[in-house]
Structure formats: structure tokens, C-alpha cells
Amino acid sequence: MINKNIALLTGGFSKEYEVSVSSGRVIAENLDSALFNVYQINITAERWLYLDGSSAVEVDRNDFSLTIKDHKIRFDAAFIGIHGTPGEDGKLQGYLDLMNIPYNTCGRTTSAVTFNKYLSNELVSAWGVKVAKTVYLHRRDEINLDSIVKYTGLPCFVKPNSNGSSVGVTKVRTIKELQPAIDIAFAEDDEVLVQEYITGVEITCGIYEKDQKPVVLPLTEIVTANEFFDYQAKYTQGYSDEITPARISDDLSKECSEMSLSLYRKFNCRGIVRFDYILTPEQNGNKREFYFLEVNTIPGLSEASIVPKQAAAKGISLNDLFRDIMNETLLHH
């Protein structure tokens, strides 16, 4: 059997560049070389480069190919490992669709919609899943701080509408902190969300497909030493504990898994996707409830990331996981 040529795309244009490179390194190390010829391509706003030993080869974006030593290499599929733009927001998916190259992630429409936190929340709410009260702000809007706080309450979270890895996110405790937090978020995006603070524990659920059937991974409970699961807590060892399986009842675990699978289908997801929630405590006679936070269509796949740990807890190696993902990608195409 002839190996398939796989373009492993890493890097990107956002502040998640280093995370993407880290994920790419792990993917490259674990994509089965007995099945796939892997060409790791680093994408920046200026250049798309494949490092061939000590020399760099530019990708021909007219037909998405490489020419190495007068030999033209065409790709059977792409493995997108870019967090943020252009890998997670549909831009790269649209390009690959034009080139007729299959890829491992959600399609361009799903990627664009899920990257927009406000649109995701509106859809998820319409589908009957609880979401935090949210105020949407655009850079052109007049901002009434009193009106915002009256609706969301304090404390609240301020975050860019389209961003990942908690970049630009601030927990606000007083109204005096609100405008500076909004300014920080606007430095990352033209759209900003102010959201109600929901007390509880963060629970996350990873899903992918194998042989056209869903594989729901064990849930993870996130306990952080910081105020919330911010960039430092996500990527610096010792700032968070990620406990898999989550320490919740079987009934709650089943509820979260089924809810995540339903959202996976409704959003028309493909590949590895992670759904994040806050699970409220039981208090004053009220039962515990899940509040949707966001969907990650390209979750982190580095050594410190959640999904690889969830897969390991289910007895799935990274080699098996990535092989299954690429086989599914080629089968879907």
C-alpha cells in the first residue's frame, strides 16, 4: 500500500501560534509513518514553509503543492493543527475546499460559526442548553457600564468574541474594572462579550468519529489555582489539575456526554472537538446544571492538553487517535 501524503499545518496568525507549534510537534511525532508521509508546513501571514532539513521550501498556494529537488508533491489530505485564525475560523477550510483537499476538522461554515462565541451561544441556547447571560459589544457601540452590570451582575467575565486559549479574557469584580477589561478584549477583537459569572466547576468533553461512529471520551474536571482557567493555567505546569474521569455522578456524566454528542451533531462537527461547560453546585434545593461555555473545533493536542489525556484514559494512544482521524478524513472525502 502506498503511503498517503499528509500536509500537517501549524503556526497561524494569532497569539496561539506557540500553542499551535507545540500541538504540531506532538502530531508529527505520532502520525503513523508506516501509513503517512508527513510534511509539516508552518503558516504565517507572510509565508507557508516546509522545512526540508536545513532548507525551507515555499508552498505553491496555486495548487497546494511542494516542489522538492524537482519533484512535485501533491497532498492526499491535510491535518490542521492551527489554533485561532486561520485554522479554527474557517479560512483555511475554505481554501482547502477550493483545492479539493480533505482535512481533519469541521467544515468552513461550522468552523466560522463555532469560532464566534456569541453566535455559538445563541444557537446552543435555542437548542435548549443553558448559557450565561451575555452582553454583546462592537467597537462602534456606545458602552453603558451601568446597564451591562445591571444585566450580567458582578463578578462577570469580559472576553474577545473570536479568540481562544483565554487570550484577552478578564474576570471583573467591580464596575471600575469593567472598562479596562473591555479595552483589553478590544485589543484582540472588534467584538467583545461581557458574560455573567456562573459558580461551579469546569467540565470538558472530547468527541471524535471512527468508522463513521462517534467516540465520546471520558470527561475531565478542571481545577485551577488561578481565578479561572486562563492562558497560564492552561499551558503552565502546576497551575491546574485536570482530573479524568471527572469526579461527578454517573448520571451527570451521562447527561454531559449526551448533550455534547447532540451538539456535535447539530453543529455538524467533524474530527476532534471539545465542549466546555460549567457545572453548578447543588444549593438551596436546586439541582446541579450544566452551562455551555464554548466549543473548540481544534482543541490543543500538546503534551499539556486535555484531549490527549482523555484519550489515554480510554486506552487510546495518540498514534491510534491520529491514525483514526486521518482514516476518517480520507473516508469522508
C-alpha positions as CSV (number, residue, x, y, z in Angstrom):
1,M,0.0,0.0,0.0
2,I,1.3,3.4,-1.0
3,N,1.6,5.9,1.9
4,K,-0.7,9.0,1.8
5,N,0.9,12.4,1.7
6,I,-0.3,14.5,4.6
7,A,0.2,18.2,5.0
8,L,0.5,19.0,8.7
9,L,-0.4,22.6,9.0
10,T,0.8,24.5,12.1
11,G,1.5,28.1,13.2
12,G,-1.1,30.6,12.3
13,F,-1.7,34.4,12.6
14,S,-2.8,34.7,16.3
15,K,-1.3,34.7,19.8
16,E,-2.0,31.0,19.9
17,Y,0.9,30.5,17.4
18,E,3.2,28.8,20.0
19,V,0.4,26.5,21.2
20,S,-0.2,25.5,17.6
21,V,3.5,24.8,17.0
22,S,3.6,22.7,20.2
23,S,0.5,20.7,19.1
24,G,2.1,20.3,15.6
25,R,5.2,18.8,17.1
26,V,3.1,16.2,19.0
27,I,1.0,15.4,15.9
28,A,4.1,14.9,13.8
29,E,5.7,12.6,16.3
30,N,2.5,10.4,16.5
31,L,1.2,10.3,12.9
32,D,1.9,6.7,11.8
33,S,4.9,6.9,9.4
34,A,4.1,3.4,8.2
35,L,0.9,4.8,6.7
36,F,1.5,8.5,6.1
37,N,4.3,10.7,4.6
38,V,4.0,13.8,6.9
39,Y,5.1,17.2,5.6
40,Q,4.9,19.8,8.4
41,I,4.1,23.2,7.0
42,N,4.4,26.3,9.1
43,I,1.9,29.0,8.2
44,T,2.3,32.7,9.0
45,A,0.8,35.8,7.5
46,E,3.8,36.2,5.2
47,R,4.8,32.6,4.2
48,W,3.8,29.0,4.1
49,L,7.0,27.0,4.6
50,Y,8.0,23.3,4.7
51,L,11.3,22.8,6.4
52,D,13.3,20.2,4.4
53,G,16.3,19.6,6.6
54,S,18.3,22.8,6.6
55,S,16.4,24.5,3.7
56,A,12.9,25.9,3.6
57,V,10.5,25.1,0.7
58,E,7.7,27.5,-0.1
59,V,4.3,26.0,-0.7
60,D,2.8,26.7,-4.1
61,R,-0.6,28.0,-3.0
62,N,-1.9,28.0,-6.5
63,D,-2.3,24.2,-6.3
64,F,-1.3,23.5,-2.7
65,S,1.9,21.6,-3.6
66,L,5.6,21.4,-2.8
67,T,8.5,21.0,-5.2
68,I,11.5,19.3,-3.6
69,K,14.5,18.5,-5.7
70,D,12.5,19.0,-8.9
71,H,9.9,16.5,-7.6
72,K,6.3,17.9,-7.2
73,I,4.5,16.6,-4.1
74,R,0.7,16.7,-4.0
75,F,-1.3,16.1,-0.9
76,D,-3.9,13.5,-0.2
77,A,-5.2,15.2,2.9
78,A,-4.4,18.0,5.4
79,F,-4.1,17.7,9.2
80,I,-4.9,21.2,10.5
81,G,-3.2,21.8,13.9
82,I,-3.6,25.6,13.9
83,H,-5.5,27.2,16.9
84,G,-7.1,30.5,16.2
85,T,-7.0,32.1,12.8
86,P,-6.8,30.9,10.0
87,G,-7.1,27.3,11.2
88,E,-10.1,27.4,13.5
89,D,-12.3,30.1,11.9
90,G,-13.0,28.5,8.6
91,K,-10.5,30.5,6.4
92,L,-8.1,27.6,5.9
93,Q,-11.0,25.1,5.4
94,G,-12.4,27.3,2.6
95,Y,-9.0,27.4,0.9
96,L,-8.7,23.6,1.1
97,D,-12.2,23.1,-0.2
98,L,-11.2,25.2,-3.2
99,M,-8.2,22.9,-3.7
100,N,-10.3,19.8,-3.2
101,I,-8.1,18.6,-0.3
102,P,-9.8,16.8,2.5
103,Y,-9.0,17.9,6.1
104,N,-9.4,16.6,9.6
105,T,-11.6,19.3,11.1
106,C,-15.1,20.7,10.9
107,G,-16.1,22.3,7.6
108,R,-15.7,26.0,6.9
109,T,-19.3,27.0,7.9
110,T,-19.2,25.1,11.2
111,S,-15.7,26.4,11.9
112,A,-16.7,30.1,11.3
113,V,-19.9,29.8,13.4
114,T,-18.3,28.0,16.4
115,F,-15.3,30.4,16.4
116,N,-17.8,33.2,17.0
117,K,-18.7,32.7,20.7
118,Y,-21.8,34.9,20.5
119,L,-23.4,33.0,17.6
120,S,-22.5,29.7,19.2
121,N,-24.2,30.7,22.4
122,E,-27.3,31.9,20.6
123,L,-27.6,28.6,18.7
124,V,-26.9,26.4,21.8
125,S,-29.5,28.4,23.8
126,A,-32.0,27.8,21.0
127,W,-31.3,24.1,21.2
128,G,-32.2,24.1,24.9
129,V,-28.8,24.2,26.6
130,K,-28.2,26.8,29.3
131,V,-25.8,29.6,28.7
132,A,-24.7,32.6,30.8
133,K,-26.3,36.0,30.4
134,T,-24.3,37.8,27.7
135,V,-23.9,41.4,26.5
136,Y,-22.5,41.7,23.0
137,L,-20.4,44.8,22.3
138,H,-19.0,46.0,19.0
139,R,-16.2,48.5,18.7
140,R,-18.6,51.0,17.2
141,D,-21.1,50.8,20.1
142,E,-21.7,53.3,22.8
143,I,-20.9,51.4,26.1
144,N,-23.2,51.9,29.1
145,L,-21.3,50.2,32.0
146,D,-24.2,50.5,34.5
147,S,-26.6,48.8,32.0
148,I,-24.2,46.0,31.4
149,V,-23.6,45.3,35.1
150,K,-27.4,45.5,35.8
151,Y,-27.9,42.7,33.3
152,T,-24.9,40.4,34.0
153,G,-24.2,41.2,37.6
154,L,-20.8,41.1,39.3
155,P,-18.4,39.4,39.1
156,C,-18.5,38.9,35.3
157,F,-16.2,37.9,32.5
158,V,-15.1,40.0,29.6
159,K,-13.7,38.2,26.6
160,P,-13.0,38.7,22.9
161,N,-15.8,37.2,20.8
162,S,-13.5,35.3,18.5
163,N,-10.4,34.1,20.2
164,G,-9.0,31.0,22.1
165,S,-6.7,29.9,24.9
166,S,-8.3,32.6,27.1
167,V,-6.3,35.4,25.4
168,G,-7.8,38.8,26.3
169,V,-10.1,37.4,29.0
170,T,-10.6,39.2,32.3
171,K,-12.6,38.4,35.4
172,V,-14.2,41.7,36.6
173,R,-15.3,42.2,40.2
174,T,-16.2,45.9,40.3
175,I,-17.6,48.3,37.9
176,K,-14.4,50.3,37.9
177,E,-12.6,47.2,36.5
178,L,-15.1,46.8,33.6
179,Q,-13.9,49.4,31.1
180,P,-10.2,48.5,31.4
181,A,-11.2,44.8,30.8
182,I,-13.3,45.8,27.8
183,D,-10.3,47.7,26.4
184,I,-8.1,44.6,26.8
185,A,-10.6,42.5,24.9
186,F,-11.0,45.1,22.2
187,A,-7.2,44.9,21.7
188,E,-7.8,41.4,20.5
189,D,-11.1,41.6,18.5
190,D,-13.6,44.1,17.2
191,E,-16.4,42.2,19.1
192,V,-16.4,41.7,22.8
193,L,-18.7,39.7,25.2
194,V,-19.5,40.5,28.8
195,Q,-20.8,37.4,30.5
196,E,-22.5,36.5,33.8
197,Y,-20.2,34.7,36.2
198,I,-21.5,31.2,36.8
199,T,-20.3,29.5,40.0
200,G,-19.2,25.9,39.6
201,V,-16.6,23.5,38.3
202,E,-15.4,23.4,34.7
203,I,-16.1,20.1,32.9
204,T,-15.0,19.3,29.4
205,C,-16.0,16.6,26.9
206,G,-14.0,15.5,23.9
207,I,-15.6,13.7,20.9
208,Y,-14.3,12.4,17.6
209,E,-15.5,9.9,15.0
210,K,-14.1,6.5,14.0
211,D,-15.6,4.4,11.2
212,Q,-18.4,7.0,11.0
213,K,-19.4,6.4,14.6
214,P,-18.9,8.8,17.5
215,V,-16.3,8.1,20.2
216,V,-17.1,10.1,23.4
217,L,-14.1,10.5,25.6
218,P,-14.1,10.5,29.4
219,L,-15.0,13.8,30.9
220,T,-12.3,16.0,32.5
221,E,-12.8,18.2,35.6
222,I,-10.6,21.2,35.7
223,V,-9.3,22.6,39.0
224,T,-7.2,25.7,38.7
225,A,-5.0,27.6,41.1
226,N,-5.8,30.9,39.3
227,E,-9.0,32.9,39.3
228,F,-10.2,31.0,36.2
229,F,-8.7,28.6,33.6
230,D,-6.6,31.3,31.9
231,Y,-3.7,31.0,29.5
232,Q,-1.2,30.4,32.3
233,A,-3.3,27.7,33.9
234,K,-3.9,26.0,30.5
235,Y,-0.2,25.9,29.4
236,T,2.0,26.1,32.5
237,Q,2.5,23.0,34.6
238,G,1.4,23.3,38.2
239,Y,-1.3,25.9,37.7
240,S,-4.2,23.5,37.2
241,D,-5.2,19.9,37.8
242,E,-7.1,18.2,35.0
243,I,-8.8,15.2,36.6
244,T,-10.0,12.4,34.2
245,P,-12.6,11.0,34.7
246,A,-14.3,13.9,36.3
247,R,-15.5,13.5,39.9
248,I,-19.2,13.7,39.2
249,S,-22.0,11.2,39.3
250,D,-22.7,8.7,36.6
251,D,-26.0,10.4,35.8
252,L,-24.3,13.8,35.4
253,S,-21.5,12.3,33.3
254,K,-24.1,10.6,31.0
255,E,-26.0,13.9,30.7
256,C,-22.9,15.8,29.7
257,S,-21.8,13.2,27.2
258,E,-25.2,13.0,25.6
259,M,-25.5,16.8,25.5
260,S,-22.1,17.1,23.9
261,L,-22.9,14.4,21.3
262,S,-26.1,16.2,20.5
263,L,-24.2,19.5,19.9
264,Y,-21.6,17.7,17.9
265,R,-24.4,16.5,15.5
266,K,-26.3,19.8,15.5
267,F,-23.2,21.9,14.7
268,N,-22.3,19.3,12.0
269,C,-18.9,18.7,13.5
270,R,-16.1,16.5,12.2
271,G,-12.8,15.4,13.7
272,I,-11.7,16.0,17.3
273,V,-14.0,18.5,19.1
274,R,-14.1,19.6,22.7
275,F,-17.1,21.0,24.5
276,D,-16.6,23.1,27.7
277,Y,-19.1,23.6,30.5
278,I,-19.6,25.0,34.0
279,L,-21.4,22.6,36.3
280,T,-23.2,24.5,39.1
281,P,-23.2,23.2,42.7
282,E,-26.2,21.8,44.3
283,Q,-27.6,24.5,46.6
284,N,-30.8,25.8,48.1
285,G,-32.6,22.7,46.8
286,N,-31.6,23.4,43.2
287,K,-30.1,20.5,41.2
288,R,-26.7,20.8,39.5
289,E,-26.9,22.1,35.9
290,F,-24.5,22.4,33.0
291,Y,-23.9,25.8,31.4
292,F,-22.3,25.8,28.0
293,L,-19.1,27.8,27.7
294,E,-17.7,27.1,24.2
295,V,-16.9,24.6,21.6
296,N,-13.3,24.0,20.5
297,T,-13.1,22.6,17.0
298,I,-9.3,22.4,17.1
299,P,-8.5,21.6,20.7
300,G,-4.9,21.6,21.9
301,L,-3.0,18.4,21.2
302,S,0.3,19.1,23.0
303,E,1.6,17.2,26.0
304,A,-0.2,19.5,28.4
305,S,-3.6,19.4,26.5
306,I,-6.8,17.8,27.7
307,V,-7.9,15.7,24.8
308,P,-4.7,13.5,24.7
309,K,-5.2,12.8,28.4
310,Q,-8.9,11.9,27.8
311,A,-7.9,9.6,25.0
312,A,-5.3,7.9,27.3
313,A,-7.9,7.4,30.0
314,K,-9.9,5.4,27.4
315,G,-6.9,3.4,26.4
316,I,-6.4,5.2,23.1
317,S,-2.8,6.2,22.2
318,L,-2.1,9.3,20.3
319,N,-0.8,7.2,17.4
320,D,-4.2,5.4,17.3
321,L,-6.1,8.6,17.7
322,F,-4.4,10.5,14.9
323,R,-4.5,7.4,12.6
324,D,-8.2,7.1,13.2
325,I,-8.7,10.8,12.5
326,M,-6.8,10.7,9.2
327,N,-8.5,7.5,8.1
328,E,-11.9,9.1,8.8
329,T,-10.8,12.2,6.9
330,L,-9.9,10.2,3.8
331,L,-13.1,8.0,4.1
332,H,-15.3,11.1,4.5
333,H,-13.8,12.7,1.4
